[in-house]
Each structure stands twice: as C-alpha cells, then as structure tokens.
C-alpha cells in the first residue's frame, strides 16, 4: 500500500523547492532521501544539514499529500529538535508547509505523542479525569503526602538521602517500571535506614502506597506515561492498528537519542504487521550520548546498532567546519564514517575573513599541570581574542564554549578532575535547566545578571520562582493542587489580578530599575497584600539578603586596568574584548554550533582525553581495534581503556566549532611522541607556565 500522495516526488519538485527555499540539494544522496517513500534509515554526520533535510522532505510531502484524515507523524527526542522543525515550516515560503502543523498531522516529541495518543486516553478510561504529568508538580504533591502521619516513617528515612534537593531528586525517579513481567516503583538510591532487616521491603511497600495515592489524585511523572502506554497497547489490540492507519508515515528525528524502551513502544504503536506503515529515521549513532547503560536508559538497538553498511544513506560531509577540523576528529566516529567537509574553497576563503591571523585559525592543545590548571580558561580566552577579528568577537551571534564531560559537584576527598577544577565557581546548578533559587530575590538577581539571555527565558525563570512563592503561601488551584503556569494565570485572571502579576514580573526584570533593600521591602509588601501571601515560609522566601558580589562579576586579575575576565551567572565569563565564554557539560552543547570550542580533560574512572589520544593522533582505530568492538563504558582496571562513552562524548564536543578547536590535557598524561604526531596533524602546542 502506498502513501496518500498525488504523485511521486520528482527531480523537478526538488529543484523548485531548492529555488523557493534557497537550499542546495544537488547531491545524489540528498535527492535519494527526499524521493524515497519507503522505510529508510539515514546516518547524518555533525553539520550535514540533517534538520534542513527533514524539513525539506516534509515540505515536499505537504505539497503532494492527498488525504484529509491520514497524516504524517514527526517525532523527536527533544523539544529543541521539534521546535527547529516547526520553525522551519512556519518560515517556509510554501503555504502547504504550515498545513503540517495541524490535523491530521502531528509534530512533537516522543513524550508528547505517547501522552496525547496513548497514555492519557488510557488513564481517562480508568476514571482519572484531572491529570497532571509534570515531575515538579509530582514532587510537590508527594511532599504533601509525606507530611501525613501514615507516611511518617518513610519521610523520616528519606532524610538519610541528604537535603531537600536530594530527596526531591529521589522522588523524581520513583516512576513505575516493568521488569520480567512485574511492575514496581523505581528506587534510584537506598537511604541508610533501609539497609537493615526488613526495612527495604517496608520502604518499597510504602513507596507503592504513596504512588497509588498520587495515581488516584492524577499526579504522574513523565516516565510513568510509558508504562501506562505499554499497558494500553497490550490491552487494546486495535489501538496499534488505529494509530498506524491514522499515521501511514512516521518520521523520526534525532533517532540516536531515542531510548530502548521508547523505541520498543513506538514499534508496537506503529506495527509493521499492518500494511502501509512506513518509517523513516534520521540520526547519528556516533553522537548517541544521552544514555546510561545499566541504569534503565539503554540506547535503542534497532538504529544505533547499525553500522554504515546497514544504513540506507550516510551523509558524511559537513558544512559546519573545514577539512582542518574534520581530519582531526574523524577517528572519533564510532561507525568510522569517513568524515569530510562540504565547504567549497570559496566558502573557506569567505570564512577566513573573520580570522585575524595570516594563514587561518590555529587549533591548539593547551598543556597544564597542577599549578597552571587554573589558567586554562584564560589561556583559551587569549587564543580566541588573538585569532578572531573585532567585528566577529563583538557580534551577538558569536558563540564560544568551554566543555567537559564531568561537571557535577566536586568531592574534595576524592581524586577527581571536573569542570569545576578549571573554573572554581562553575556549578551545574547555575544552568537554566537546573537552577532552583532559594529566594525570590536570588531568582531576580540571577535573571538580571544573565547578559545574553533572551527575555522570555528570564520570564520563565522568574515565573517558576513565583509559583514556588504561591506554593509556600499555601495557595492552590480549585482542585487543591499547587498552581502550574497555566492554572495560576487562569486563577489570577478570574481574580482580576493577572495584570498586577505581569507588572510585578516586568518591574523585577527591568534593568533600568535598581532594586535596593528599601525598594525590595516596599515591593514585596505590596505583592503580599495583592496576592494574600502571609505564611512564614512565604515571607522567608521574600526576605531581602545582601548581594554576593562574585556572582555579579569576579575580578580575576590586576586592579590597575580593566579586568580581562569577569565571571557572570549561568557559568559565563566575559572577556574585556567584548565577547562571552560559557562553560557547559558536553551533554549541554549537543546539537549546537560554536565559533570556538575548548574541550577540557575530565575524569570518569580514568582521564578521557588521555585514554582517547590514540584516536586523535591517528593510531586508532585499526583492524585489531575496531570501534564497534570497544567496551561500552570506562574502567580504570581494564588494560585497554578506550571506550564507546568517551569516544562519542569527545566526538560530540569536538564537532561543535566552525572555526577554532582546542583541547586541554595534563602534561603528565601526554607523551612527546604523541605531541609530535599532533603537530603533524596541524595542532599547535601551548604549555602553560612550566607545565611538563
């Protein structure tokens, strides 16, 4: 059975689209992908234009689609990928492209698809009407239940996990799971009090009862939805057939990030047992880093388990970087893709206009020791300052990132190497994703000091803090639940106070208004009266505190001249030449494109860059050591220490920059012979102080 198209996609259709959208679609591989209407898997290297290709294919299909009740289902692992596809369709010159944004089509994340078409209808069929699927709301509801006497013992033992943040992290992982045909509640950590006698059995029983209470009240974790969706598919034999008939074509983007349990669920939902279901998957197994082997987050096998010979199409040419970078990092490709550049000589010459050096950018290896490690960030900032022209450095689009694989909290009692060892005020908790202010004023200061954040991002951070304030004030929606962003707005509109709320938020974010202690107390007094905030906990959240100056800008060098580097919130560093460097985990920059990237050596059982140097100098892989045969995870005890995890992480990190790539390694972990081989491959060596 064929797709409901008016006619096949022809070369003339592709040419017309390329002209209308100003795209380059000349090569045979891309044309083959665009014209294929069957089941295909595509491996696309970093910077190969995968998302552009997905959007182009959807535009071509939109012009040809010939059904008002059957649609195309487009799924991605993340909101970022989904939003990029939607944005491209919205900006398309083709009117038909925007038809894909509404019925009968669907574009969303895997999570959204599972909610809308499988799990939520199933839960409603069980009589649960008021459903909240949100990890934070779930934790707030769980904490309320834990204050009840019947859960007193459980709440007391959870104190053994540490502070409230650690306990909340534990609760976010109490999703329902299925193992060997049995359902239970996931336990991510075992407090000390559970390790004695029958306490573990008692604790899991209590968690099960807590979970049942939350189910009855309609509170679910995101991961809970997958178990309910699986139950729905198992119990309703016609459900898979209905989904397959509604969506005869499934397009999967960022397939390498799809987890095994998600892939298995989608295979059941879009069953090949029904004629006429076609699945086209786009991704790059070489960049599959969002997985925790053995931790319930195994990677999918149906796509990531394929080598290049098993793929229907392999896009190995990148237009992100030139051959100067592609030849340095190609050995890190897990599938041993022959990475190359797609840039023409003319495009390379055009890019060199942003370089201040004759001959082009100089990719560097920064060698440090224990005494000079703290100078790595500054040394890299100097390389950026010296090599890029002023116009480029001062552009709003100039992106410079410093990344490492391990960025969590430093334990001074252990031998470690993390991002914080290079930049001692780095904190993973400062990122927008995980930032949880201890007071409203902390949230306000955080937003005001983010120099490069867009307004909507800061608005969301501050709104989240206001939700916490309302929760502490005991304010709930008509169903007795803590407010969400949606229900708070509805409540305030009914009370005639929505505009007041917006004015307070706008005032707090207005950089032209300086908030001192007197203004803060007057403002919070008015807010308390307006919204009826009177509880001690809420008033404590509104208290004024003196500003910690290092958050606003830590001066890192002499006092007689403007500081070269100034620390900013959100793990950012401002250089006096006018550009900003940001520190991040490698996971945090996946999918990004940078002007310049520094990759820091970190330790996870062993030192990642040291372990993978053989791949950077070109000695590996070889016939004896094929990447596909690598151990999955790092181990300090194993003789052969290279592993898939390090390989993929460094490949992701080192494939981010368009212009300048650098990495930092300790002098004790690199040999002279390796340095010579790196020089032969075009790397420049920079030793800090007397390192090595």
Helices and strands as residue ranges (DSSP letters): H 11-21, H 28-35, E 40-44, H 50-64, E 72-76, H 79-90, G 95-101, E 106-109, H 110-114, I 115-119, H 120-125, E 132-133, H 135-146, G 149-151, H 152-158, G 159-161, H 164-171, E 176-179, E 182-185, G 192-194, H 199-216, E 219-220, H 224-235, H 237-246, E 249-252, G 255-257, H 260-269, E 278-283, G 285-287, G 308-310, E 313-315, E 317-318, H 323-329, G 330-332, E 340-341, H 345-351, G 352-354, E 364-368, G 373-375, H 376-387, H 390-393, E 400-404, H 419-422, G 428-430, H 440-448, H 455-472, H 485-494, H 498-509, H 517-531, H 536-541, H 549-552, E 565-568, E 572-575, E 580-585, H 586-589, E 594-600, H 608-616, G 627-629, H 644-654, E 657-666, G 667-669, H 672-680, E 684-687
